[in-house]
Amino acid sequence: MNSRIVKLVLALMLVLILVPAVSAQDDLACMGLSADDCAILQAASANSANMTSFIVNFKFNMALTGLAMLAPGAGDISISADGAGPIAFDEAMAMSDNPYGALTMAMDANGSFSDGTSTDGGSASFVIVDGNFYLQDPTSGQWIGFNLQEVVESGILEQNGIPFSPEMLMGGGGAPSAADATAALSMLGLSESDVAGLSSIPGFITNARLADESMMEQTMYPFTTTLDFAPLFASAEFDKLMNSILQLAAADDPSVAQFGPMVTMLLQNSQLTISTGQWIGANDMFVHRFTFDINAVIDLSALAGAAGGASGGNAPSLPPINFDVHLEMDFNEINVPVNVVAPEGATIVPASSLMSDLGN
């Protein structure tokens, strides 16, 4: 695909990511819900700050199909992973010389990868405690560890393209703030008013409360939020936004203007939904299950048709590219103390040794 089209799509995706940040977060979360349902969501959101420990079980699946039409011989890609273990946070343990001491974790995980011609997979166990990261060799069973702060300060992660910080490991940062979003939009030559109205397009954002379920020995209140981009891409507001982005891009590269209709055609002939789910405990108002799904069908036939029409030929029939992601996380034993210790017999590896290993 032409690099100019890719740049336009990336710029557009950046703008869409910023939409929630320039809109009222509570209004988006409660859109279409009753006042009572909104109160449940708000209570669970506020209560999440009180989670200091839990047992997490997760499942992850990703599938990408239809790549052969872009790269002959390319097979379908699938990735799956699952794991479980305790996690605890104690900010009092985060010292200036050991910021990672606040996090304690032990995890056993399994994963597999397939590219259509070969399949690989395995298991891994790791522990984070006292600011050290320990990994078990799946073959020998031997544990090796290294100090997280020492590794970060060594610069080896950045040198290998892995940006890392205490905030990332501790889950800090989160979604961009309204101020951050406004600054980012300003760099693109856009204002809050240019994108804030996108969230109110009918059918774009849908919140729903599902039927109550019994899970983890209590009643659960399930809620879902679905973003269906089809109504957005078909709206007049989106056309206005696209024109603004095209004008800005064309100021630096006039040839970009000709690709605007192609990007719009690509989006309007594709399907994209992003959804999240959360199961809130009726007794404790904690989120005990969280799900995240992406379902995308990218149809390039429209672009091929446009190219065929321009050249006077017949457009080939192209199979769609399908992209699906599912993440499910269950949180049990919330705020029950966890006991995670350094693995017995573990060998601490200095950062210099780890640098040598990653450099090979």
Secondary structure, 3 states (H helix, E strand, C coil): CCHHHHHHHHHHHHHHHCCHHHCCHHHHHHCCCCHHHHHHHHHHHHHHHHCCEEEEEEEEEEEEECHHHCCCCCCCEEEEEEEEEEEEECHHHCECCEHHHHEEEEEEEEEEEECCCCEEEEEEEEEEECCEEEEECCCCCCEEEEEHHHHHHHCHHHHCCCCCCHHHHCCCCCCCCHHHHHHHHHHCCCCHHHHHHHHHCCCCEEEEECCCEEECCEEEEEEEEEEEHHHHHCCHHHHHHHHHHHHHHHHHCHHHHHHHHHHHHHHHCCEEEEEEEEEEECCCCCEEEEEEEEEEEECCHHHHHHHHHHHCCCCCCCCCEEEEEEEEEEEECCCCCCCCCCCCCCEECCHHHHHHHHHC
